[in-house]
Amino acid sequence: MSDESTQHRFLTIEQAAEELNVKQSLIRGLIKTGELRAIQIGGRGLWRTARQDLEDYVAEAYQRTAESIASGEIIDDGEPDVE
């Protein structure tokens, strides 16, 4: 990744997906449900999400996961997931 001074404030759907290592369809779904803030820019309505909004989404996901583990909804057995 490039150094912070050259990073753009806004990310495309493709860049956000790459950042989270997920498919673009997941990012579109997160935007559609409102879980990930985004805006449409320009005449073609291109979606962009602010880098900070993506970081906020990740922080909230960590928080939700910690709460689920604490409540017993998710059992953390210390073993890595194997696919």
C-alpha positions as semicolon CSV with decimal commas, in nm:
position;residue;x (nm);y (nm);z (nm)
1;M;0,000;0,000;0,000
2;S;0,118;0,352;-0,069
3;D;0,221;0,579;0,215
4;E;-0,051;0,773;0,395
5;S;0,033;1,111;0,243
6;T;-0,056;0,984;-0,107
7;Q;-0,374;0,798;-0,011
8;H;-0,697;0,934;-0,149
9;R;-0,976;1,040;0,084
10;F;-1,238;0,845;-0,113
11;L;-1,228;0,485;-0,231
12;T;-1,406;0,320;-0,522
13;I;-1,610;0,008;-0,457
14;E;-1,324;-0,192;-0,609
15;Q;-1,067;-0,030;-0,377
16;A;-1,285;-0,082;-0,069
17;A;-1,333;-0,447;-0,162
18;E;-0,959;-0,490;-0,211
19;E;-0,890;-0,323;0,124
20;L;-1,119;-0,571;0,305
21;N;-1,025;-0,865;0,080
22;V;-1,390;-0,926;-0,014
23;K;-1,594;-0,924;-0,334
24;Q;-1,727;-0,598;-0,475
25;S;-2,081;-0,734;-0,440
26;L;-2,037;-0,743;-0,062
27;I;-1,934;-0,377;-0,057
28;R;-2,236;-0,288;-0,273
29;G;-2,458;-0,480;-0,030
30;L;-2,311;-0,300;0,271
31;I;-2,376;0,032;0,100
32;K;-2,732;-0,068;0,005
33;T;-2,817;-0,169;0,365
34;G;-2,655;0,143;0,506
35;E;-2,392;-0,048;0,703
36;L;-2,119;0,128;0,505
37;R;-2,161;0,500;0,436
38;A;-2,107;0,604;0,076
39;I;-2,198;0,879;-0,166
40;Q;-2,273;0,898;-0,535
41;I;-2,056;1,138;-0,729
42;G;-2,090;1,276;-1,079
43;G;-2,341;1,237;-1,357
44;R;-2,295;0,862;-1,376
45;G;-2,357;0,820;-1,003
46;L;-2,028;0,651;-0,921
47;W;-2,016;0,526;-0,562
48;R;-1,738;0,635;-0,329
49;T;-1,680;0,566;0,037
50;A;-1,453;0,774;0,254
51;R;-1,148;0,593;0,385
52;Q;-1,255;0,694;0,739
53;D;-1,602;0,543;0,686
54;L;-1,440;0,214;0,589
55;E;-1,220;0,230;0,902
56;D;-1,530;0,306;1,113
57;Y;-1,710;0,005;0,961
58;V;-1,416;-0,221;1,053
59;A;-1,403;-0,083;1,409
60;E;-1,777;-0,143;1,450
61;A;-1,739;-0,498;1,315
62;Y;-1,467;-0,567;1,574
63;Q;-1,697;-0,431;1,844
64;R;-1,993;-0,645;1,731
65;T;-1,771;-0,953;1,722
66;A;-1,635;-0,887;2,071
67;E;-1,990;-0,842;2,203
68;S;-2,102;-1,166;2,036
69;I;-1,812;-1,356;2,190
70;A;-1,879;-1,203;2,533
71;S;-2,249;-1,297;2,517
72;G;-2,169;-1,654;2,413
73;E;-2,319;-1,621;2,065
74;I;-1,977;-1,699;1,915
75;I;-1,753;-1,950;2,086
76;D;-1,386;-1,863;2,056
77;D;-1,219;-2,201;2,087
78;G;-0,878;-2,063;1,999
79;E;-0,858;-2,280;1,687
80;P;-0,813;-2,121;1,344
81;D;-1,098;-2,167;1,097
82;V;-1,020;-2,424;0,830
83;E;-1,197;-2,410;0,497
